[in-house]
Structure formats: C-alpha cells, structure tokens
C-alpha cells in the first residue's frame, strides 16, 4: 500500500500468493480527497508485511475503507477506485 500525497493517489498491490509474492493486481484510488488511518493493533511487529483483511467501497459516500492486520484506513475519493492487471 502506497499513498502519494502529492499526486493524491493511493495504491494497493495484490500478490498471487504469500510464498512467491508475484504481483498480479493493483487497486488504484485516484483523486483522494481525504485520508485517515487508525492503528488497531499497537503490538504489531513493524518488520512484518501488513496484510489486507478486507476492503469495501461505499458508492453513495465515495468512501473506501481498508482494514489491515495493523490499521483501518478510510479514504474519501473523488472517483471510484479501479483495478488493473500487473503482468
């Protein structure tokens, strides 16, 4: 997960499996109007990769919520997120 504040772009890259870590899909959130995060696990080891548990798009509110092992991220977007294949 990368948030580029200058470009107002939030990106999540998904991998094929946890053993090989070959990228296969990217979720792109452009036109980020606001970004907030809340740490849900203070004891989480920062040396570990933060895995995504769930994410959901709320069309009426143009809001994406991403829940990871360590935090909850809430993004208010100007446009819906979209996915692209990474090959």
Secondary structure, DSSP 8 states (H G I E B T S, - for coil): -EEETTTTEEEEEEES-TTT--EEEEEEE-SEEEEEEEES-TT--TTS---EEEEEEETTTTEEEEEESSEEEEEEESS--EEEE--
